[in-house]
Amino acid sequence: MSEKKLKPIDLKNLEPEEKVKYEIAEELGLLDKVMAEGWRSLSSKETGRIGGLITKRKRKS
């Protein structure tokens, strides 16, 4: 498995869809983990939870 360099994420300059994903990760207490280890570090349960909440928010707007 090759080690990829994690690009620093600028939370202020994100696409709207990406912004929602990071906001939800923060609400679930997963943002620190994502920032440190990347999205791949999340379990399928955590990822599914984020996806479900993104879908729920899209339906509301």
Sequence and secondary structure as in RCSB ss.txt:
>XXXX:A:sequence
MSEKKLKPIDLKNLEPEEKVKYEIAEELGLLDKVMAEGWRSLSSKETGRIGGLITKRKRKS
>XXXX:A:secstr
          TTS  HHHHHHHHHHHHTT HHHHHHH GGGS HHHHHHHHHHHHHHHHH 
